[in-house]
């Protein structure tokens, strides 16, 4: 499975990995059903680890445990923090509504705070459900489509990780 290749490549590149021992709830029940339109592979991947981050702790994948966390710890970066930042910067109700609509249909799963703050997210609604987008500051919601599926994203990420000279933007933000 390509996920095992990815985990091996991350370990070889100094990433810190702690596997998850617990079983995740059924995909359709997790986070109020937010995962129900997503691939089983994506769900199995985020359920397979507790922590998965680079040596500097500046780039990391979001785990199922992170998604379930309340984010109450101020020192901890929560997967919803980019949405909070955008809502704080929104100038009016229409902008706040647009920000909320975007984030209700995009689930970020990979973050980087090395250099520019950015993310990779999986779209969760409509005809584009399952496609992968990249967003970066200052307007996180101004995204770029980078893969047609999570599986394609992992293959592209793995290629960028194993040949950093060939890693092109936006994958270079994460490798």
N, C-alpha and C positions, 0 to 999 in steps of 0.2 A: 504494500500500500504506500502511496506517495507521502502520506503523513509520517510514516516511519522514516522515510528518506529525509523529510524536512527536519524532524526532531534530531536525527543523527547529524545532519549538516549544521544545525543550530548549535548542538553540543560541541562540534569540532571548531566552531567559530566563537567559543567562549560563552555562549548563552547559558543562563541558569535555568534549570528545568526541574520542577517538582511535579511528579505524576500524581494524578488523583486516584484515590482508592475507592471513594464512594460512587454509588450508581446515581446518575441523574434521573429525575422524574421523567415520565413520558414527554416527548417533545411538544405535543399539543397542549400540555398542562403547564409547561415551564413559562414563567413570566407572563401569566395570563394569556397564554397562547401566542405570544409574539413570535415564537419560532415555528409555528405550524406551517407557514408557507416556504420554509427554508429546507435545504437539502439535509438529508439524514447525515451525510458526511460532515457538513458544517457543524451540526449539533454534536455528533460524536467527537469531533475535534475539540470543541470548546469544553466538552466534558472530560477530556482525557488528561488534563493537567490542572494543577492549582496555580502554579506560577510558571511563566515562560517569558524571560526577558534577557536583554543583552547584558554584558558584564557591567556596563555603566548604569544600568537600570533606567535608560533613557528611551528604549524602544521595547515594547512588550505587546503580547497578545492578551486579549481579554478572555478570562476563563468564565465558565458557567457560574462559578462561585462569585466572581466579580460582578456579573450581571445580577445575581441575587442579593448582593450586598446593598445595604441602605445608603452607603457612602457618607455615613454620619461622621466618620473620622476626618477632620479637617486636613490632616497631613496626607491623606490618601487621595490619589487621583481617581475619580469615579468616571465610569464610561459616559455619564451624562454631563460631564463638566463643559464640553465644547458647546452643547446646547445652552447651558446656563450662561456661558460667556456671551453667546450670540443674543440671548434674550436680554441680557443687561445692556448690550450695545444697541438694541433695536430702538429706533426713534419714535415709533408709534404703534398703535394696535395692529395695523395691517402688517407691519414688519414682524411683530411678535407672532402673529398668526401664521405667517409664511415660515418662520423659523420652526415653530411647533409642528407644522404640517410636514416639513422636511424630515425632522427627527423622528416623527411618529412612523415614518416609512423607511428609515435608515438605521441599521444597527451597527455601530462601529465595533470592530474586532481587533484592530491593530493600531497602536498609537506610537508616535514619536514626539519627544520634546527635545531632541537633539537638533539644534539649529531651529528651523521653523517648526511650530507645533502643527502636526498633521495627523491624519488618520486614514485608514482604509475601512470601508463599511460595506455591508451587504444590504441591498435594497430588499424590503420585506413586503411590499404591496404592489398590486397591479401587474401589468404585463412585464415589468422590469424586475419582478421579484427574483432574487438569486443573483442578480448582476452585482459586480463589485465596483465601487467608486472610491476615488481619492479626493480628500478635501484638506485644505491648509488655511492657516491664518492669512489675512485678517477675516475673510468671509468663508467660513467652513462649508457653508451650504452651496458655494459655487464649486461644484464638483466636476471631476473628470472621470469618465467611464474607463476603467483599466482592465477589466476582465468580464467575460460573459458568464462566468460561474466561479464558485469558490474553488473548485478543482483546478480550473485554468489559472486562477490567481496563485494558488499554491505552486503550480508548475513554474509560473513566471518568477515568483518570489525565490523559489529554489534555484533557478537558473541565475538570478541576480546575486544570490548569496554565494554560490559556488564560483562565480566569475565576476568579481567586483569591478573589474575593468570594463565589463560589458554592461554593468548595471546602469540603466538609464532612469532618468526622472520619470515617475515618482518613486520607483523601487529603490533608488539610491538613498532615499530618505530613511529607509528601514534597514538597510544592510550595512 
